[in-house]
Amino acid sequence: MSADKPDPAEGATGGAAEGAKATAAKGAAMAREKLAQAKADAAKRGQLPRREPRRKPYGRSRDSGDPRLFGSAIADLLADRGWERPAAVGGVFGRWHEIVGSDLAAHTKPETFAEGEVVVIADSTAWATQVRLLAAELVKRLNQELGDGTVRRVRVRGPQNGPRPSGGLRVTGSRGPGDTYG
């Protein structure tokens, strides 16, 4: 073929590629034109596009109205009010059966925590004795849960049946020794 005449196969692909480039250039020019028009319209309304970045930097620079994760909100509330230790103690009291085991938890329950002392109530004198024997282990286990030095002593109380009535034993409605001997 001669150099004057282009190859028909070459012209078809070459012309299509040039046409695609021309169309892309027209589209880009049109997009720039529309963007400039939108910016001009926004400027007339007083709504200029943002200059600051959309994402906020990481950290604790949230506005008070922004939503927060529930766990972090509760942790901040406990810290602000000084309720961290009472909440931890309440958590331990709530998980008593996990901490001391199911056998001991079936017969004991924690009653109070004050000034490093946990008061535990046992349902029988035998279990009260058992808890007294395990008091050092119990202090160690509670300190693992609450932090070292939080619990210094475990005080155990047996069953609370009230005071025994004074005097001899009597049967309701009895008339004294005459009942028994005739």
Buried (B, 14 or more C-beta within 10 A) or exposed (E): EEEEEEEEEEEEEEEEEEEEEEEEEEEEEEEEEEEEEEEEEEEEEEEEEEEEEEEEEEEEEEEEEEEEEEEEEEEEEBEEEEEEEEBBBEEBBEEBBEBBEEEBBEBBBBEEBEEEEBBBBBBEEEBBEBBBEBBEEBBEBBBEBBEEEBBEEBEBEBEEEEEEEEEEEEEEEEEEEEEEEE
